[in-house]
Every structure is written in structure tokens, then in C-alpha cells.
């Protein structure tokens, strides 16, 4: 896994840790749940789903970050596979987000651009 792919995988992982924090830790804050287009009156109904979704994002982040760590600890092939699978899953989630609600296209682009860059960089040098 080349350095450019690793950098973008780490950036994607860190972004998804931030998304986890927003969805699972800070979701009750108006400025946070508003980013997800959740109305205050719907907060208690949506919060358990957001909490769960945040952990999905955390696990994808750990895959991307852990994969890069594995690359640097003597497990290059396995680490690359894990990191790139995490990035492919992040990209897939971004596509689903954009397809589900066009109003979330900007958020989907933010969520998807770094994992896409990691995948493209990895493919261009393989």
C-alpha cells in the first residue's frame, strides 16, 4: 500500500472517528443533530439509530486506521486489505447517503472523498 493511499486512509479514518463522535456522543446538541436534518421533536426517536450508526462509522474508521498500522508492523498485505476494505465501505456508505437524500450530497461528498482517494491511489500503483 503506497504512502498516498495510506495518508488518505488515515484521513478517512480520522474523519469517521469525528462522525462517530457526532452521532454517538454529541448527537443531542442542536448544532449536531441539525447537521443530520433531525428536528428537535424527532430527536428522542432518532437518537438510538444515530448512536448505532456512529458505532458503524467508528468500526470502519478502526479498520482503515488499524490496517495502516498493520502495514507498518510487518503485515503489509493484510493491513492493506483491511484498510482498503474499510475505505470501500466508507465510500459505499457515502454513495448510499447521496442516493437516499440528495440534500445530503455535500455530507456524502465529505464522507466519501478521502476513502475514494485512498482506493484510487492504491489501484493506480498496483
ZAMARGU-4260 file (C-alpha; in steps of 0.2 Angstrom, whole numbers, plus 5000, padded with zeros to 4 digits):
<rodrens>
0) 5000/5000/5000 | 5008/5016/4994 | 5011/5031/5005 | 4997/5042/4996 | 4984/5028/4999
5) 4990/5027/5017 | 4988/5045/5020 | 4970/5046/5013 | 4965/5030/5023 | 4971/5038/5039
10) 4962/5054/5034 | 4946/5044/5030 | 4948/5035/5047 | 4950/5051/5057 | 4935/5059/5049
15) 4924/5044/5053 | 4930/5045/5071 | 4924/5063/5071 | 4907/5057/5063 | 4906/5043/5077
20) 4908/5057/5090 | 4895/5067/5082 | 4882/5053/5080 | 4886/5043/5096 | 4892/5056/5109
25) 4886/5074/5104 | 4870/5070/5095 | 4859/5079/5107 | 4867/5095/5104 | 4856/5106/5092
30) 4870/5111/5081 | 4875/5092/5079 | 4858/5084/5076 | 4853/5098/5065 | 4868/5094/5053
35) 4859/5077/5051 | 4842/5086/5047 | 4834/5079/5063 | 4821/5091/5070 | 4821/5093/5089
40) 4804/5085/5091 | 4811/5069/5082 | 4827/5068/5092 | 4822/5055/5105 | 4815/5044/5092
45) 4831/5045/5081 | 4844/5046/5094 | 4846/5027/5096 | 4848/5025/5077 | 4861/5038/5077
50) 4870/5030/5092 | 4871/5014/5082 | 4876/5022/5066 | 4890/5031/5075 | 4897/5014/5080
55) 4897/5008/5062 | 4907/5023/5057 | 4919/5020/5072 | 4922/5002/5066 | 4925/5007/5048
60) 4937/5020/5055 | 4946/5007/5066 | 4948/4996/5050 | 4956/5010/5040 | 4967/5015/5054
65) 4971/4998/5060 | 4975/4992/5043 | 4988/5006/5040 | 4996/5002/5057 | 4997/4983/5051
70) 5006/4989/5035 | 5019/4997/5046 | 5021/4982/5058 | 5026/4969/5046 | 5008/4964/5039
75) 5008/4974/5023 | 4996/4963/5013 | 4983/4960/5027 | 4984/4978/5033 | 4981/4985/5015
80) 4967/4973/5013 | 4959/4978/5029 | 4962/4997/5026 | 4955/4997/5009 | 4940/4987/5014
85) 4936/5000/5027 | 4938/5013/5014 | 4927/5004/5001 | 4914/5003/5014 | 4915/5021/5019
90) 4913/5025/5000 | 4899/5014/4998 | 4890/5022/5013 | 4893/5039/5005 | 4885/5034/4989
95) 4870/5027/4999 | 4868/5043/5008 | 4868/5053/4992 | 4856/5042/4984 | 4844/5041/4998
100) 4843/5060/5001 | 4850/5072/4988 | 4850/5086/5001 | 4864/5076/5010 | 4875/5076/4994
105) 4888/5088/5002 | 4889/5077/5018 | 4891/5062/5007 | 4905/5070/4997 | 4914/5075/5013
110) 4912/5057/5019 | 4917/5049/5003 | 4931/5059/4995 | 4945/5053/5006 | 4941/5035/5005
115) 4939/5036/4987 | 4956/5045/4985 | 4964/5030/4996 | 4956/5017/4984 | 4961/5027/4968
120) 4979/5029/4975 | 4980/5011/4979 | 4974/5005/4962 | 4985/5016/4952 | 5001/5009/4960
125) 4996/4991/4960
</rodrens>
